[in-house]
Amino acid sequence: AADALVERFGVLRLLEAVVQHHEVEGGADPGDGGDDVDPAQQYLAQERHTLTDVADLLGFVDSSNFFRACKRWFGLPPAQYRTRLWHGDTAGSLLRAAA
């Protein structure tokens, strides 16, 4: 029960960050195919952040909850998703492959 609560808190923090980003940047909805990407994708694409750093930046108290959330969001663990981002795969192609 505690893990689920922590995971939900992390998801809420992520959603809050996305909303704030869109308000500040005037960005498009991440689901509409625009150039805007969500914070998880941005952080994972940056080499300077470890996976633990990304989990912390997104508000996850426990990295294992972040790893489960990535599998749910992207269909892949964060390390594999990051590798695909670094090799030029777009979010759309990754999501289609996971479906």
Backbone as CSV, one residue per row, in Angstrom:
resi,resn,N_x,N_y,N_z,CA_x,CA_y,CA_z,C_x,C_y,C_z
1,ALA,0.830,-1.198,0.000,0.000,0.000,0.000,0.861,1.244,0.000
2,ALA,1.949,1.221,0.766,2.827,2.391,0.830,3.502,2.627,-0.522
3,ASP,3.924,1.535,-1.203,4.555,1.689,-2.520,3.606,2.329,-3.517
4,ALA,2.353,1.921,-3.486,1.369,2.483,-4.401,1.169,3.969,-4.136
5,LEU,1.145,4.345,-2.862,0.979,5.750,-2.506,2.183,6.571,-2.976
6,VAL,3.371,6.045,-2.764,4.593,6.733,-3.194,4.607,6.868,-4.711
7,GLU,4.224,5.807,-5.413,4.194,5.845,-6.878,3.191,6.881,-7.363
8,ARG,2.030,6.933,-6.754,1.023,7.927,-7.148,1.539,9.339,-6.915
9,PHE,2.245,9.544,-5.792,2.807,10.852,-5.517,3.795,11.240,-6.615
10,GLY,4.632,10.305,-7.040,5.581,10.574,-8.112,4.886,10.925,-9.410
11,VAL,3.820,10.216,-9.735,3.059,10.496,-10.949,2.423,11.879,-10.856
12,LEU,1.911,12.220,-9.685,1.330,13.556,-9.504,2.388,14.638,-9.681
13,ARG,3.582,14.395,-9.156,4.672,15.378,-9.320,5.031,15.520,-10.798
14,LEU,5.049,14.413,-11.528,5.346,14.451,-12.949,4.275,15.254,-13.687
15,LEU,3.014,14.971,-13.386,1.925,15.700,-14.036,1.995,17.188,-13.721
16,GLU,2.306,17.517,-12.476,2.446,18.914,-12.087,3.560,19.579,-12.889
17,ALA,4.680,18.886,-13.052,5.800,19.435,-13.816,5.417,19.646,-15.276
18,VAL,4.664,18.712,-15.844,4.230,18.842,-17.232,3.317,20.053,-17.382
19,VAL,2.359,20.206,-16.473,1.427,21.335,-16.533,2.196,22.646,-16.397
20,GLN,3.105,22.720,-15.438,3.886,23.942,-15.247,4.717,24.247,-16.487
21,HIS,5.303,23.231,-17.064,6.115,23.424,-18.271,5.259,23.998,-19.392
22,HIS,4.069,23.475,-19.557,3.189,23.929,-20.632,2.700,25.335,-20.374
23,GLU,2.453,25.677,-19.112,2.010,27.031,-18.798,3.113,28.036,-19.080
24,VAL,4.346,27.683,-18.723,5.476,28.593,-18.910,5.867,28.669,-20.382
25,GLU,5.974,27.537,-21.026,6.452,27.473,-22.404,5.340,27.680,-23.430
26,GLY,4.092,27.535,-22.995,3.008,27.576,-23.958,3.067,26.394,-24.894
27,GLY,3.611,25.293,-24.396,3.829,24.110,-25.221,2.552,23.379,-25.551
28,ALA,2.693,22.479,-26.494,1.574,21.644,-26.914,1.387,20.503,-25.935
29,ASP,0.246,19.913,-25.989,-0.031,18.724,-25.189,0.880,17.613,-25.667
30,PRO,1.597,16.915,-24.729,2.528,15.869,-25.163,1.866,14.791,-25.998
31,GLY,0.593,14.587,-25.852,-0.090,13.543,-26.598,-0.518,13.945,-27.987
32,ASP,-0.280,15.208,-28.368,-0.789,15.657,-29.658,0.222,15.545,-30.795
33,GLY,1.379,14.952,-30.515,2.361,14.763,-31.564,3.240,15.976,-31.793
34,GLY,3.144,17.000,-30.952,3.975,18.185,-31.094,5.415,17.914,-30.703
35,ASP,6.224,18.950,-30.791,7.647,18.813,-30.473,7.913,18.731,-28.982
36,ASP,6.946,19.053,-28.173,7.124,19.072,-26.730,7.230,17.647,-26.195
37,VAL,8.157,17.427,-25.263,8.282,16.119,-24.633,8.104,16.269,-23.147
38,ASP,7.691,15.216,-22.504,7.451,15.302,-21.063,8.773,15.300,-20.305
39,PRO,8.750,15.730,-19.049,9.982,15.819,-18.265,10.745,14.503,-18.142
40,ALA,10.062,13.391,-18.036,10.765,12.112,-17.930,11.622,11.880,-19.166
41,GLN,11.081,12.148,-20.337,11.845,11.976,-21.569,13.017,12.952,-21.620
42,GLN,12.780,14.185,-21.205,13.849,15.183,-21.217,14.998,14.756,-20.309
43,TYR,14.674,14.358,-19.098,15.714,13.962,-18.154,16.443,12.697,-18.614
44,LEU,15.699,11.735,-19.131,16.327,10.494,-19.583,17.237,10.724,-20.787
45,ALA,16.938,11.712,-21.575,17.747,12.001,-22.757,19.080,12.662,-22.403
46,GLN,19.195,13.184,-21.202,20.407,13.901,-20.795,21.379,12.965,-20.083
47,GLU,22.587,12.858,-20.612,23.600,11.965,-20.039,23.995,12.353,-18.627
48,ARG,23.899,13.622,-18.293,24.384,14.078,-16.980,23.559,13.542,-15.822
49,HIS,22.340,13.066,-16.105,21.472,12.549,-15.051,21.552,11.027,-14.991
50,THR,21.842,10.488,-13.812,21.729,9.041,-13.631,20.250,8.696,-13.560
51,LEU,19.930,7.428,-13.649,18.518,7.023,-13.532,17.977,7.374,-12.151
52,THR,18.815,7.262,-11.133,18.393,7.640,-9.780,18.125,9.142,-9.716
53,ASP,18.966,9.938,-10.378,18.736,11.391,-10.437,17.390,11.698,-11.082
54,VAL,17.098,11.021,-12.188,15.830,11.253,-12.887,14.656,10.928,-11.969
55,ALA,14.742,9.802,-11.273,13.681,9.429,-10.335,13.499,10.522,-9.282
56,ASP,14.606,11.025,-8.748,14.543,12.095,-7.744,13.953,13.373,-8.324
57,LEU,14.393,13.746,-9.516,13.893,14.968,-10.155,12.385,14.913,-10.400
58,LEU,11.885,13.719,-10.642,10.453,13.547,-10.897,9.644,13.361,-9.615
59,GLY,10.342,13.320,-8.476,9.645,13.245,-7.201,9.416,11.844,-6.668
60,PHE,10.057,10.845,-7.279,9.917,9.484,-6.766,10.852,9.308,-5.579
61,VAL,10.307,8.826,-4.472,11.110,8.586,-3.275,11.928,7.316,-3.438
62,ASP,11.407,6.373,-4.171,12.032,5.067,-4.358,12.247,4.828,-5.854
63,SER,13.477,4.546,-6.236,13.797,4.322,-7.656,13.012,3.170,-8.256
64,SER,12.697,2.158,-7.452,11.961,1.014,-8.002,10.569,1.441,-8.480
65,ASN,9.966,2.406,-7.813,8.666,2.915,-8.272,8.816,3.646,-9.605
66,PHE,9.908,4.375,-9.764,10.177,5.057,-11.025,10.382,4.037,-12.149
67,PHE,11.113,2.965,-11.865,11.358,1.936,-12.874,10.031,1.306,-13.319
68,ARG,9.150,1.022,-12.371,7.835,0.456,-12.722,7.008,1.454,-13.527
69,ALA,7.070,2.725,-13.146,6.319,3.752,-13.866,6.821,3.865,-15.310
70,CYS,8.134,3.802,-15.516,8.678,3.872,-16.880,8.186,2.706,-17.727
71,LYS,8.148,1.532,-17.137,7.651,0.371,-17.888,6.194,0.579,-18.278
72,ARG,5.427,1.205,-17.390,4.023,1.472,-17.684,3.888,2.574,-18.738
73,TRP,4.681,3.650,-18.629,4.587,4.777,-19.552,5.126,4.457,-20.931
74,PHE,6.305,3.826,-20.971,7.031,3.665,-22.225,7.092,2.231,-22.722
75,GLY,6.676,1.282,-21.866,6.742,-0.124,-22.254,8.129,-0.719,-22.102
76,LEU,9.044,0.054,-21.515,10.435,-0.383,-21.343,10.965,0.116,-20.008
77,PRO,11.941,-0.585,-19.437,12.627,-0.042,-18.258,13.374,1.233,-18.659
78,PRO,13.655,2.114,-17.710,14.253,3.403,-18.062,15.598,3.303,-18.788
79,ALA,16.441,2.347,-18.434,17.744,2.226,-19.107,17.570,1.878,-20.588
80,GLN,16.649,0.976,-20.889,16.411,0.610,-22.287,15.769,1.762,-23.046
81,TYR,14.829,2.453,-22.406,14.188,3.603,-23.050,15.233,4.679,-23.341
82,ARG,16.117,4.935,-22.361,17.183,5.930,-22.526,18.091,5.545,-23.694
83,THR,18.464,4.291,-23.786,19.326,3.831,-24.884,18.662,4.102,-26.221
84,ARG,17.394,3.844,-26.308,16.679,4.094,-27.572,16.585,5.588,-27.868
85,LEU,16.387,6.402,-26.825,16.383,7.851,-27.033,17.732,8.311,-27.576
86,TRP,18.804,7.801,-27.000,20.155,8.205,-27.401,20.486,7.752,-28.811
87,HIS,19.829,6.708,-29.275,20.097,6.210,-30.629,19.105,6.747,-31.653
88,GLY,18.382,7.795,-31.272,17.543,8.503,-32.236,16.125,8.016,-32.377
89,ASP,15.682,7.054,-31.585,14.290,6.628,-31.671,13.404,7.712,-31.077
90,THR,12.305,7.994,-31.739,11.380,9.000,-31.231,10.397,8.364,-30.276
91,ALA,9.764,9.183,-29.467,8.783,8.695,-28.511,7.651,7.970,-29.224
92,GLY,7.237,8.501,-30.363,6.140,7.876,-31.090,6.457,6.477,-31.548
93,SER,7.661,6.286,-32.077,8.025,4.942,-32.536,8.182,3.986,-31.379
94,LEU,8.659,4.503,-30.238,8.785,3.652,-29.059,7.422,3.224,-28.542
95,LEU,6.492,4.153,-28.520,5.159,3.821,-28.021,4.464,2.843,-28.965
96,ARG,4.639,3.022,-30.260,4.034,2.080,-31.219,4.633,0.690,-31.063
97,ALA,5.934,0.618,-30.805,6.606,-0.675,-30.652,6.153,-1.380,-29.373
98,ALA,5.831,-0.598,-28.341,5.424,-1.185,-27.066,3.974,-1.677,-27.116
99,ALA,3.193,-1.159,-28.050,1.766,-1.515,-28.112,1.543,-2.874,-28.711
